[in-house]
Amino acid sequence: MNEIILSNGRSQGKAMTEILQSDEYKKFIRAAGISAEDMQYFAAKISAAFADTTKATEQLTKVSELIRSAAQDLNKSLLKVRYNNANHVNPFYRKYQANGYIRKGSFR
């Protein structure tokens, strides 16, 4: 699991543990009337939300890679068409013209 490193060089998990274990924080929680069960419930909800966010981010990454790959394939195909259609001439017209099927002025 990747930990977030804070600007002071400590990991977020360690910093949160220190905050949660401080006496001042415990007094604040007791004064607010929040029970240990409530804290566990909200901690579980937050953990589940982060897990869902991580899964969604992974799926978005996969989709973006597929889109990038498809865009590259499309670009290659367009470059082939552009190369084959040099001077904006229809390649089928050029083929028939070379074989003598189309005479000047007869292709409309």
Order of alpha helices (4+ residues) and beta strands (2+ residues): alpha-alpha-alpha-alpha
